Protein backbone atom coordinates (compact mmCIF):
# COMPACT_ATOMS: atom_id res chain seq x y z
CA UNK A 1 0.00 0.00 0.00
CA UNK A 2 1.39 3.39 -0.97
CA UNK A 3 2.04 6.00 1.69
CA UNK A 4 -0.22 9.04 2.05
CA UNK A 5 1.09 12.08 0.19
CA UNK A 6 3.00 14.66 2.24
CA UNK A 7 1.99 18.15 1.15
CA UNK A 8 4.64 20.85 1.41
CA UNK A 9 4.07 24.56 0.95
CA UNK A 10 7.12 26.52 -0.19
CA UNK A 11 6.99 30.31 -0.40
CA UNK A 12 9.22 32.48 -2.57
CA UNK A 13 9.31 29.70 -5.12
CA UNK A 14 11.05 31.56 -7.95
CA UNK A 15 13.94 32.70 -5.74
CA UNK A 16 17.45 31.36 -5.57
CA UNK A 17 17.03 29.35 -2.37
CA UNK A 18 13.96 27.61 -3.73
CA UNK A 19 15.68 26.87 -7.02
CA UNK A 20 18.15 24.84 -4.97
CA UNK A 21 15.51 23.44 -2.60
CA UNK A 22 12.54 22.38 -4.69
CA UNK A 23 14.38 19.73 -6.68
CA UNK A 24 15.76 18.15 -3.50
CA UNK A 25 12.27 17.90 -2.03
CA UNK A 26 10.84 16.50 -5.28
CA UNK A 27 13.64 13.94 -5.63
CA UNK A 28 12.70 12.30 -2.34
CA UNK A 29 15.78 13.49 -0.49
CA UNK A 30 13.77 15.25 2.20
CA UNK A 31 11.21 12.62 3.19
CA UNK A 32 12.44 9.48 1.43
CA UNK A 33 12.47 8.07 -2.08
CA UNK A 34 9.34 6.00 -1.41
CA UNK A 35 7.38 8.89 0.12
CA UNK A 36 5.01 10.65 -2.32
CA UNK A 37 5.20 14.42 -2.01
CA UNK A 38 3.11 17.27 -3.39
CA UNK A 39 4.62 20.75 -3.53
CA UNK A 40 2.44 23.86 -3.34
CA UNK A 41 4.55 26.84 -4.38
CA UNK A 42 3.69 30.45 -3.58
CA UNK A 43 5.02 33.48 -5.43
CA UNK A 44 4.14 37.10 -6.09
CA UNK A 45 2.08 37.72 -9.24
CA UNK A 46 5.04 39.44 -10.91
CA UNK A 47 7.17 36.29 -10.56
CA UNK A 48 4.63 33.68 -11.67
CA UNK A 49 6.08 33.36 -15.18
CA UNK A 50 9.50 32.56 -13.75
CA UNK A 51 7.87 30.08 -11.39
CA UNK A 52 6.22 28.34 -14.34
CA UNK A 53 9.70 27.78 -15.77
CA UNK A 54 10.79 26.17 -12.49
CA UNK A 55 7.73 23.93 -12.61
CA UNK A 56 8.60 22.88 -16.17
CA UNK A 57 12.02 21.79 -14.95
CA UNK A 58 10.48 19.86 -12.07
CA UNK A 59 8.27 18.06 -14.59
CA UNK A 60 11.23 17.32 -16.85
CA UNK A 61 13.11 15.63 -14.01
CA UNK A 62 10.35 12.96 -13.85
CA UNK A 63 10.82 12.41 -10.13
CA UNK A 64 8.91 9.26 -9.08
CA UNK A 65 8.17 10.71 -5.63
CA UNK A 66 6.63 13.93 -6.95
CA UNK A 67 2.86 13.48 -7.15
CA UNK A 68 1.73 17.05 -7.79
CA UNK A 69 2.96 20.62 -8.23
CA UNK A 70 0.62 23.54 -7.56
CA UNK A 71 1.65 27.09 -8.49
CA UNK A 72 -0.20 30.00 -6.95
CA UNK A 73 -0.03 33.63 -5.89
CA UNK A 74 -2.78 33.01 -3.30
CA UNK A 75 -1.40 32.25 0.16
CA UNK A 76 -4.61 30.48 1.19
CA UNK A 77 -4.35 28.06 -1.73
CA UNK A 78 -0.65 27.52 -1.03
CA UNK A 79 -1.33 26.52 2.57
CA UNK A 80 -4.34 24.32 1.83
CA UNK A 81 -4.03 20.97 3.62
CA UNK A 82 -0.21 21.15 3.89
CA UNK A 83 1.73 19.07 6.40
CA UNK A 84 4.83 21.26 6.17
CA UNK A 85 5.12 24.99 5.45
CA UNK A 86 8.60 26.14 4.44
CA UNK A 87 8.48 29.93 4.59
CA UNK A 88 11.40 30.93 2.40
CA UNK A 89 10.02 34.10 0.86
CA UNK A 90 10.44 37.45 2.58
CA UNK A 91 11.11 41.02 1.60
CA UNK A 92 14.89 41.59 1.37
CA UNK A 93 16.68 44.42 3.10
CA UNK A 94 17.10 47.42 0.83
CA UNK A 95 19.93 49.98 0.75
CA UNK A 96 20.02 52.05 3.91
CA UNK A 97 17.17 50.09 5.49
CA UNK A 98 17.40 49.58 9.24
CA UNK A 99 16.61 46.17 10.72
CA UNK A 100 13.51 47.56 12.43
CA UNK A 101 12.25 48.83 9.07
CA UNK A 102 12.81 45.40 7.52
CA UNK A 103 10.88 43.76 10.35
CA UNK A 104 7.94 46.13 9.82
CA UNK A 105 7.99 45.55 6.05
CA UNK A 106 7.81 41.79 6.51
CA UNK A 107 5.14 41.94 9.19
CA UNK A 108 2.10 41.94 6.89
CA UNK A 109 3.52 39.06 4.83
CA UNK A 110 3.85 36.78 7.84
CA UNK A 111 0.57 37.97 9.34
CA UNK A 112 -1.33 36.76 6.27
CA UNK A 113 0.78 33.61 6.05
CA UNK A 114 0.05 32.74 9.67
CA UNK A 115 -3.68 33.26 9.17
CA UNK A 116 -3.62 31.07 6.03
CA UNK A 117 -1.82 28.31 7.92
CA UNK A 118 -4.31 28.56 10.76
CA UNK A 119 -7.34 28.40 8.47
CA UNK A 120 -6.23 25.99 5.75
CA UNK A 121 -3.26 23.79 6.72
CA UNK A 122 -3.54 20.17 7.84
CA UNK A 123 -4.00 19.55 11.55
CA UNK A 124 -0.47 18.11 11.82
CA UNK A 125 1.24 21.04 10.08
CA UNK A 126 4.81 22.02 11.02
CA UNK A 127 6.33 25.35 10.06
CA UNK A 128 9.95 26.29 9.34
CA UNK A 129 10.65 29.97 8.72
CA UNK A 130 13.70 30.72 6.58
CA UNK A 131 12.94 34.22 5.26
CA UNK A 132 14.70 36.90 7.29
CA UNK A 133 14.47 38.25 9.91
CA UNK A 134 13.34 34.69 10.49
CA UNK A 135 12.94 34.60 14.29
CA UNK A 136 10.53 37.50 14.43
CA UNK A 137 8.82 36.59 11.14
CA UNK A 138 8.16 33.20 12.71
CA UNK A 139 6.83 34.85 15.87
CA UNK A 140 4.38 36.91 13.80
CA UNK A 141 3.15 33.87 11.88
CA UNK A 142 2.75 31.91 15.12
CA UNK A 143 0.64 34.59 16.76
CA UNK A 144 -1.61 34.69 13.71
CA UNK A 145 -2.13 30.91 13.79
CA UNK A 146 -3.60 30.47 17.28
CA UNK A 147 -5.09 27.06 16.51
CA UNK A 148 -1.68 25.55 15.67
CA UNK A 149 0.40 24.40 18.67
CA UNK A 150 3.21 26.87 19.32
CA UNK A 151 5.71 24.02 19.45
CA UNK A 152 5.17 23.40 15.72
CA UNK A 153 6.87 26.68 14.75
CA UNK A 154 10.59 26.79 14.02
CA UNK A 155 12.90 29.48 12.65
CA UNK A 156 16.03 28.21 10.95
CA UNK A 157 19.41 28.57 12.62
CA UNK A 158 20.70 25.35 11.08
CA UNK A 159 22.68 27.22 8.42
CA UNK A 160 24.51 29.05 11.21
CA UNK A 161 25.15 25.73 12.95
CA UNK A 162 26.51 24.20 9.75
CA UNK A 163 28.78 27.19 9.21
CA UNK A 164 30.09 26.90 12.76
CA UNK A 165 30.71 23.17 12.38
CA UNK A 166 32.74 23.79 9.24
CA UNK A 167 34.84 26.50 10.89
CA UNK A 168 35.67 24.28 13.88
CA UNK A 169 36.52 21.35 11.62
CA UNK A 170 38.90 23.47 9.55
CA UNK A 171 40.57 24.93 12.63
CA UNK A 172 41.05 21.51 14.25
CA UNK A 173 41.97 19.79 10.96
CA UNK A 174 39.23 17.17 11.33
CA UNK A 175 36.12 16.30 9.33
CA UNK A 176 32.73 17.91 9.94
CA UNK A 177 31.50 14.48 11.13
CA UNK A 178 33.88 14.82 14.09
CA UNK A 179 32.05 17.92 15.39
CA UNK A 180 29.04 17.46 17.69
CA UNK A 181 26.97 19.57 20.11
CA UNK A 182 27.65 22.71 18.08
CA UNK A 183 24.73 24.94 19.01
CA UNK A 184 23.57 28.43 18.04
CA UNK A 185 21.81 30.49 20.70
CA UNK A 186 19.32 33.27 20.11
CA UNK A 187 18.70 35.23 16.96
CA UNK A 188 19.62 34.52 13.35
CA UNK A 189 21.45 37.83 13.07
CA UNK A 190 24.89 39.28 13.61
CA UNK A 191 24.20 38.84 17.35
CA UNK A 192 23.74 35.09 17.12
CA UNK A 193 25.84 33.11 19.60
CA UNK A 194 27.82 30.11 18.27
CA UNK A 195 28.51 28.02 21.37
CA UNK A 196 32.14 26.90 21.36
CA UNK A 197 31.91 26.03 25.07
CA UNK A 198 29.64 22.99 24.66
CA UNK A 199 30.89 21.90 21.24
CA UNK A 200 32.79 18.62 21.02
CA UNK A 201 35.51 17.49 18.63
CA UNK A 202 35.81 13.69 18.57
CA UNK A 203 33.98 13.73 21.88
CA UNK A 204 36.40 16.16 23.55
CA UNK A 205 35.65 19.80 24.44
CA UNK A 206 36.39 22.08 21.49
CA UNK A 207 38.06 24.53 23.85
CA UNK A 208 40.63 21.87 24.81
CA UNK A 209 41.20 20.53 21.29
CA UNK A 210 41.65 23.96 19.73
CA UNK A 211 43.33 25.50 22.78
CA UNK A 212 42.90 29.08 21.58
CA UNK A 213 40.17 30.90 23.48
CA UNK A 214 40.98 34.19 21.75
CA UNK A 215 40.18 32.56 18.40
CA UNK A 216 36.97 31.00 19.71
CA UNK A 217 35.75 34.24 21.28
CA UNK A 218 36.89 36.39 18.36
CA UNK A 219 37.48 35.19 14.82
CA UNK A 220 35.32 32.07 15.14
CA UNK A 221 32.18 33.92 16.25
CA UNK A 222 32.85 36.78 13.86
CA UNK A 223 33.27 34.53 10.80
CA UNK A 224 30.13 32.53 11.55
CA UNK A 225 27.98 35.59 12.22
CA UNK A 226 29.19 37.42 9.12
CA UNK A 227 29.45 34.47 6.74
CA UNK A 228 26.35 35.51 4.81
CA UNK A 229 27.76 38.95 4.13
CA UNK A 230 31.07 37.41 3.06
CA UNK A 231 29.28 35.20 0.54
CA UNK A 232 27.41 38.19 -0.87
CA UNK A 233 30.74 39.99 -1.20
CA UNK A 234 32.30 37.04 -3.02
CA UNK A 235 29.54 35.99 -5.42
CA UNK A 236 27.32 39.06 -5.50
CA UNK A 237 24.33 37.07 -4.27
CA UNK A 238 23.17 35.78 -0.93
CA UNK A 239 23.54 32.20 0.26
CA UNK A 240 21.24 29.90 -1.71
CA UNK A 241 22.56 26.34 -2.06
CA UNK A 242 23.84 26.25 1.53
CA UNK A 243 20.56 27.70 2.83
CA UNK A 244 18.58 25.08 0.90
CA UNK A 245 20.82 22.34 2.28
CA UNK A 246 20.24 23.65 5.80
CA UNK A 247 16.47 23.46 5.24
CA UNK A 248 16.84 19.77 4.39
CA UNK A 249 18.99 19.23 7.50
CA UNK A 250 16.58 21.15 9.73
CA UNK A 251 13.43 19.31 8.63
CA UNK A 252 15.12 15.92 8.85
CA UNK A 253 16.37 16.66 12.37
CA UNK A 254 12.88 17.72 13.45
CA UNK A 255 11.31 14.60 11.91
CA UNK A 256 13.93 12.05 13.01
CA UNK A 257 14.33 10.79 16.57
CA UNK A 258 17.46 12.24 18.14
CA UNK A 259 19.32 9.07 19.04
CA UNK A 260 21.91 10.56 21.40
CA UNK A 261 23.57 13.80 22.47
CA UNK A 262 25.81 13.82 19.40
CA UNK A 263 22.72 14.55 17.28
CA UNK A 264 21.46 17.53 19.28
CA UNK A 265 20.72 20.35 16.85
CA UNK A 266 19.94 24.07 16.77
CA UNK A 267 16.47 25.39 16.08
CA UNK A 268 14.73 28.61 17.06
CA UNK A 269 11.56 27.64 18.93
CA UNK A 270 9.17 29.27 21.35
CA UNK A 271 10.98 30.10 24.58
CA UNK A 272 8.03 29.48 26.91
CA UNK A 273 9.10 27.74 30.14
CA UNK A 274 12.62 27.06 28.86
CA UNK A 275 15.33 25.85 31.27
CA UNK A 276 17.77 28.69 30.49
CA UNK A 277 15.98 31.74 31.88
CA UNK A 278 15.21 33.27 28.50
CA UNK A 279 12.03 35.38 28.66
CA UNK A 280 8.87 33.63 27.52
CA UNK A 281 7.31 34.57 24.20
CA UNK A 282 10.40 34.72 21.97
CA UNK A 283 11.42 32.55 19.04
CA UNK A 284 14.90 31.74 20.32
CA UNK A 285 17.50 29.26 19.11
CA UNK A 286 18.22 26.53 21.66
CA UNK A 287 19.79 23.07 21.72
CA UNK A 288 16.95 20.78 20.63
CA UNK A 289 16.17 17.12 20.21
CA UNK A 290 13.31 15.35 18.46
CA UNK A 291 11.28 12.44 19.78
CA UNK A 292 10.78 11.36 16.17
CA UNK A 293 7.29 12.50 15.23
CA UNK A 294 8.04 16.16 14.63
CA UNK A 295 7.82 16.96 18.33
CA UNK A 296 10.94 18.67 19.65
CA UNK A 297 12.06 19.66 23.10
CA UNK A 298 14.72 22.02 24.41
CA UNK A 299 17.68 20.11 25.84
CA UNK A 300 18.64 21.21 29.37
CA UNK A 301 22.08 21.13 30.91
CA UNK A 302 24.16 23.27 28.52
CA UNK A 303 26.25 25.64 30.62
CA UNK A 304 27.99 28.84 29.51
CA UNK A 305 31.11 30.72 30.43
CA UNK A 306 30.96 34.41 31.34
CA UNK A 307 31.74 35.52 27.78
CA UNK A 308 28.89 33.49 26.29
CA UNK A 309 26.47 34.61 29.00
CA UNK A 310 27.05 38.22 27.97
CA UNK A 311 26.55 37.30 24.30
CA UNK A 312 23.34 35.39 25.06
CA UNK A 313 22.00 38.39 26.97
CA UNK A 314 22.73 40.63 23.97
CA UNK A 315 20.94 38.33 21.50
CA UNK A 316 18.02 38.04 23.95
CA UNK A 317 17.76 41.83 24.23
CA UNK A 318 17.77 42.09 20.43
CA UNK A 319 14.86 39.66 20.13
CA UNK A 320 12.92 41.48 22.83
CA UNK A 321 13.43 44.71 20.91
CA UNK A 322 12.29 43.06 17.67
CA UNK A 323 9.18 41.76 19.40
CA UNK A 324 8.42 45.28 20.59
CA UNK A 325 8.66 46.57 17.01
CA UNK A 326 5.86 44.21 15.87
CA UNK A 327 3.78 44.05 19.05
CA UNK A 328 0.72 45.37 17.21
CA UNK A 329 0.86 42.31 14.90
CA UNK A 330 0.98 39.78 17.74
CA UNK A 331 -2.76 39.31 18.12
C-alpha positions as CSV (number, residue, x, y, z in Angstrom):
1,X,0.0,0.0,0.0
2,X,1.4,3.4,-1.0
3,X,2.0,6.0,1.7
4,X,-0.2,9.0,2.1
5,X,1.1,12.1,0.2
6,X,3.0,14.7,2.2
7,X,2.0,18.2,1.1
8,X,4.6,20.8,1.4
9,X,4.1,24.6,1.0
10,X,7.1,26.5,-0.2
11,X,7.0,30.3,-0.4
12,X,9.2,32.5,-2.6
13,X,9.3,29.7,-5.1
14,X,11.1,31.6,-7.9
15,X,13.9,32.7,-5.7
16,X,17.5,31.4,-5.6
17,X,17.0,29.4,-2.4
18,X,14.0,27.6,-3.7
19,X,15.7,26.9,-7.0
20,X,18.2,24.8,-5.0
21,X,15.5,23.4,-2.6
22,X,12.5,22.4,-4.7
23,X,14.4,19.7,-6.7
24,X,15.8,18.1,-3.5
25,X,12.3,17.9,-2.0
26,X,10.8,16.5,-5.3
27,X,13.6,13.9,-5.6
28,X,12.7,12.3,-2.3
29,X,15.8,13.5,-0.5
30,X,13.8,15.3,2.2
31,X,11.2,12.6,3.2
32,X,12.4,9.5,1.4
33,X,12.5,8.1,-2.1
34,X,9.3,6.0,-1.4
35,X,7.4,8.9,0.1
36,X,5.0,10.7,-2.3
37,X,5.2,14.4,-2.0
38,X,3.1,17.3,-3.4
39,X,4.6,20.8,-3.5
40,X,2.4,23.9,-3.3
41,X,4.5,26.8,-4.4
42,X,3.7,30.4,-3.6
43,X,5.0,33.5,-5.4
44,X,4.1,37.1,-6.1
45,X,2.1,37.7,-9.2
46,X,5.0,39.4,-10.9
47,X,7.2,36.3,-10.6
48,X,4.6,33.7,-11.7
49,X,6.1,33.4,-15.2
50,X,9.5,32.6,-13.8
51,X,7.9,30.1,-11.4
52,X,6.2,28.3,-14.3
53,X,9.7,27.8,-15.8
54,X,10.8,26.2,-12.5
55,X,7.7,23.9,-12.6
56,X,8.6,22.9,-16.2
57,X,12.0,21.8,-14.9
58,X,10.5,19.9,-12.1
59,X,8.3,18.1,-14.6
60,X,11.2,17.3,-16.8
61,X,13.1,15.6,-14.0
62,X,10.4,13.0,-13.9
63,X,10.8,12.4,-10.1
64,X,8.9,9.3,-9.1
65,X,8.2,10.7,-5.6
66,X,6.6,13.9,-7.0
67,X,2.9,13.5,-7.2
68,X,1.7,17.1,-7.8
69,X,3.0,20.6,-8.2
70,X,0.6,23.5,-7.6
71,X,1.6,27.1,-8.5
72,X,-0.2,30.0,-6.9
73,X,0.0,33.6,-5.9
74,X,-2.8,33.0,-3.3
75,X,-1.4,32.3,0.2
76,X,-4.6,30.5,1.2
77,X,-4.4,28.1,-1.7
78,X,-0.6,27.5,-1.0
79,X,-1.3,26.5,2.6
80,X,-4.3,24.3,1.8
81,X,-4.0,21.0,3.6
82,X,-0.2,21.2,3.9
83,X,1.7,19.1,6.4
84,X,4.8,21.3,6.2
85,X,5.1,25.0,5.4
86,X,8.6,26.1,4.4
87,X,8.5,29.9,4.6
88,X,11.4,30.9,2.4
89,X,10.0,34.1,0.9
90,X,10.4,37.5,2.6
91,X,11.1,41.0,1.6
92,X,14.9,41.6,1.4
93,X,16.7,44.4,3.1
94,X,17.1,47.4,0.8
95,X,19.9,50.0,0.8
96,X,20.0,52.0,3.9
97,X,17.2,50.1,5.5
98,X,17.4,49.6,9.2
99,X,16.6,46.2,10.7
100,X,13.5,47.6,12.4
101,X,12.3,48.8,9.1
102,X,12.8,45.4,7.5
103,X,10.9,43.8,10.3
104,X,7.9,46.1,9.8
105,X,8.0,45.5,6.0
106,X,7.8,41.8,6.5
107,X,5.1,41.9,9.2
108,X,2.1,41.9,6.9
109,X,3.5,39.1,4.8
110,X,3.8,36.8,7.8
111,X,0.6,38.0,9.3
112,X,-1.3,36.8,6.3
113,X,0.8,33.6,6.1
114,X,0.1,32.7,9.7
115,X,-3.7,33.3,9.2
116,X,-3.6,31.1,6.0
117,X,-1.8,28.3,7.9
118,X,-4.3,28.6,10.8
119,X,-7.3,28.4,8.5
120,X,-6.2,26.0,5.7
121,X,-3.3,23.8,6.7
122,X,-3.5,20.2,7.8
123,X,-4.0,19.6,11.5
124,X,-0.5,18.1,11.8
125,X,1.2,21.0,10.1
126,X,4.8,22.0,11.0
127,X,6.3,25.3,10.1
128,X,9.9,26.3,9.3
129,X,10.7,30.0,8.7
130,X,13.7,30.7,6.6
131,X,12.9,34.2,5.3
132,X,14.7,36.9,7.3
133,X,14.5,38.2,9.9
134,X,13.3,34.7,10.5
135,X,12.9,34.6,14.3
136,X,10.5,37.5,14.4
137,X,8.8,36.6,11.1
138,X,8.2,33.2,12.7
139,X,6.8,34.9,15.9
140,X,4.4,36.9,13.8
141,X,3.2,33.9,11.9
142,X,2.8,31.9,15.1
143,X,0.6,34.6,16.8
144,X,-1.6,34.7,13.7
145,X,-2.1,30.9,13.8
146,X,-3.6,30.5,17.3
147,X,-5.1,27.1,16.5
148,X,-1.7,25.5,15.7
149,X,0.4,24.4,18.7
150,X,3.2,26.9,19.3
151,X,5.7,24.0,19.5
152,X,5.2,23.4,15.7
153,X,6.9,26.7,14.8
154,X,10.6,26.8,14.0
155,X,12.9,29.5,12.7
156,X,16.0,28.2,11.0
157,X,19.4,28.6,12.6
158,X,20.7,25.3,11.1
159,X,22.7,27.2,8.4
160,X,24.5,29.1,11.2
161,X,25.2,25.7,13.0
162,X,26.5,24.2,9.7
163,X,28.8,27.2,9.2
164,X,30.1,26.9,12.8
165,X,30.7,23.2,12.4
166,X,32.7,23.8,9.2
167,X,34.8,26.5,10.9
168,X,35.7,24.3,13.9
169,X,36.5,21.3,11.6
170,X,38.9,23.5,9.5
171,X,40.6,24.9,12.6
172,X,41.1,21.5,14.3
173,X,42.0,19.8,11.0
174,X,39.2,17.2,11.3
175,X,36.1,16.3,9.3
176,X,32.7,17.9,9.9
177,X,31.5,14.5,11.1
178,X,33.9,14.8,14.1
179,X,32.1,17.9,15.4
180,X,29.0,17.5,17.7
181,X,27.0,19.6,20.1
182,X,27.7,22.7,18.1
183,X,24.7,24.9,19.0
184,X,23.6,28.4,18.0
185,X,21.8,30.5,20.7
186,X,19.3,33.3,20.1
187,X,18.7,35.2,17.0
188,X,19.6,34.5,13.4
189,X,21.4,37.8,13.1
190,X,24.9,39.3,13.6
191,X,24.2,38.8,17.3
192,X,23.7,35.1,17.1
193,X,25.8,33.1,19.6
194,X,27.8,30.1,18.3
195,X,28.5,28.0,21.4
196,X,32.1,26.9,21.4
197,X,31.9,26.0,25.1
198,X,29.6,23.0,24.7
199,X,30.9,21.9,21.2
200,X,32.8,18.6,21.0
201,X,35.5,17.5,18.6
202,X,35.8,13.7,18.6
203,X,34.0,13.7,21.9
204,X,36.4,16.2,23.6
205,X,35.7,19.8,24.4
206,X,36.4,22.1,21.5
207,X,38.1,24.5,23.8
208,X,40.6,21.9,24.8
209,X,41.2,20.5,21.3
210,X,41.7,24.0,19.7
211,X,43.3,25.5,22.8
212,X,42.9,29.1,21.6
213,X,40.2,30.9,23.5
214,X,41.0,34.2,21.8
215,X,40.2,32.6,18.4
216,X,37.0,31.0,19.7
217,X,35.7,34.2,21.3
218,X,36.9,36.4,18.4
219,X,37.5,35.2,14.8
220,X,35.3,32.1,15.1
221,X,32.2,33.9,16.2
222,X,32.9,36.8,13.9
223,X,33.3,34.5,10.8
224,X,30.1,32.5,11.6
225,X,28.0,35.6,12.2
226,X,29.2,37.4,9.1
227,X,29.4,34.5,6.7
228,X,26.3,35.5,4.8
229,X,27.8,39.0,4.1
230,X,31.1,37.4,3.1
231,X,29.3,35.2,0.5
232,X,27.4,38.2,-0.9
233,X,30.7,40.0,-1.2
234,X,32.3,37.0,-3.0
235,X,29.5,36.0,-5.4
236,X,27.3,39.1,-5.5
237,X,24.3,37.1,-4.3
238,X,23.2,35.8,-0.9
239,X,23.5,32.2,0.3
240,X,21.2,29.9,-1.7
241,X,22.6,26.3,-2.1
242,X,23.8,26.3,1.5
243,X,20.6,27.7,2.8
244,X,18.6,25.1,0.9
245,X,20.8,22.3,2.3
246,X,20.2,23.7,5.8
247,X,16.5,23.5,5.2
248,X,16.8,19.8,4.4
249,X,19.0,19.2,7.5
250,X,16.6,21.1,9.7
251,X,13.4,19.3,8.6
252,X,15.1,15.9,8.9
253,X,16.4,16.7,12.4
254,X,12.9,17.7,13.4
255,X,11.3,14.6,11.9
256,X,13.9,12.0,13.0
257,X,14.3,10.8,16.6
258,X,17.5,12.2,18.1
259,X,19.3,9.1,19.0
260,X,21.9,10.6,21.4
261,X,23.6,13.8,22.5
262,X,25.8,13.8,19.4
263,X,22.7,14.5,17.3
264,X,21.5,17.5,19.3
265,X,20.7,20.4,16.8
266,X,19.9,24.1,16.8
267,X,16.5,25.4,16.1
268,X,14.7,28.6,17.1
269,X,11.6,27.6,18.9
270,X,9.2,29.3,21.3
271,X,11.0,30.1,24.6
272,X,8.0,29.5,26.9
273,X,9.1,27.7,30.1
274,X,12.6,27.1,28.9
275,X,15.3,25.9,31.3
276,X,17.8,28.7,30.5
277,X,16.0,31.7,31.9
278,X,15.2,33.3,28.5
279,X,12.0,35.4,28.7
280,X,8.9,33.6,27.5
281,X,7.3,34.6,24.2
282,X,10.4,34.7,22.0
283,X,11.4,32.6,19.0
284,X,14.9,31.7,20.3
285,X,17.5,29.3,19.1
286,X,18.2,26.5,21.7
287,X,19.8,23.1,21.7
288,X,17.0,20.8,20.6
289,X,16.2,17.1,20.2
290,X,13.3,15.3,18.5
291,X,11.3,12.4,19.8
292,X,10.8,11.4,16.2
293,X,7.3,12.5,15.2
294,X,8.0,16.2,14.6
295,X,7.8,17.0,18.3
296,X,10.9,18.7,19.6
297,X,12.1,19.7,23.1
298,X,14.7,22.0,24.4
299,X,17.7,20.1,25.8
300,X,18.6,21.2,29.4
301,X,22.1,21.1,30.9
302,X,24.2,23.3,28.5
303,X,26.3,25.6,30.6
304,X,28.0,28.8,29.5
305,X,31.1,30.7,30.4
306,X,31.0,34.4,31.3
307,X,31.7,35.5,27.8
308,X,28.9,33.5,26.3
309,X,26.5,34.6,29.0
310,X,27.0,38.2,28.0
311,X,26.5,37.3,24.3
312,X,23.3,35.4,25.1
313,X,22.0,38.4,27.0
314,X,22.7,40.6,24.0
315,X,20.9,38.3,21.5
316,X,18.0,38.0,24.0
317,X,17.8,41.8,24.2
318,X,17.8,42.1,20.4
319,X,14.9,39.7,20.1
320,X,12.9,41.5,22.8
321,X,13.4,44.7,20.9
322,X,12.3,43.1,17.7
323,X,9.2,41.8,19.4
324,X,8.4,45.3,20.6
325,X,8.7,46.6,17.0
326,X,5.9,44.2,15.9
327,X,3.8,44.1,19.1
328,X,0.7,45.4,17.2
329,X,0.9,42.3,14.9
330,X,1.0,39.8,17.7
331,X,-2.8,39.3,18.1
